[in-house]
Amino acid sequence: MDQCIITIKKYQDWFKVVYETARQDLEDLHVKGILLKNKQGKRFIYRPNDEFGI
């Protein structure tokens, strides 16, 4: 299940983008309902919304 968790740092590493771009991209996917967002300690984590069957 941890493989389905996306952090801003992971996104930055995967796509070679700066923090703000990663944050905005993930937040946009959250607003569209594609990702679910939770807080874990000081950071936000994102995971696929099961309704999309990802």
C-alpha atoms as one frame of an Amber mdcrd trajectory, in Angstrom:
protein
   0.000   0.000   0.000   2.920   2.393   0.621   3.646   2.267  -3.099   0.345
   4.079  -3.653   1.327   6.965  -1.383   2.669  10.035  -3.151   4.467  12.844
  -1.367   5.552  16.159  -2.777   9.171  15.019  -2.426   8.525  11.791  -4.367
   6.769  13.766  -7.093   9.711  16.191  -7.289  12.160  13.312  -7.686  10.075
  11.464 -10.278   9.402  14.466 -12.521  12.436  16.673 -11.751  10.319  19.685
 -10.815  10.624  22.263  -8.052   8.619  22.045  -4.829   5.949  24.571  -5.841
   5.248  22.850  -9.175   4.927  19.477  -7.452   2.644  20.930  -4.793   0.418
  22.656  -7.345   0.191  19.571  -9.575  -0.766  17.298  -6.677  -3.224  19.840
  -5.270  -4.859  20.167  -8.713  -5.310  16.378  -8.903  -6.769  16.462  -5.380
  -9.249  19.223  -6.279 -10.332  17.219  -9.338 -10.964  14.217  -7.087  -8.290
  12.013  -8.637  -6.132  11.978  -5.496  -7.113  11.931  -1.839  -5.106  14.162
   0.508  -4.219  13.493   4.141  -1.786  15.006   6.585   0.933  12.806   8.086
   2.934  14.689  10.680   4.066  17.926   9.032   3.598  16.779   5.454   0.715
  16.048   3.166   0.404  12.681   1.499  -1.669  11.889  -1.538  -3.070   8.574
  -2.713  -5.263   7.526  -5.617  -8.995   7.806  -5.134 -10.383   4.253  -5.284
 -13.393   5.513  -7.252 -11.074   5.984 -10.250  -9.849   2.382 -10.125  -6.188
   3.392 -10.212
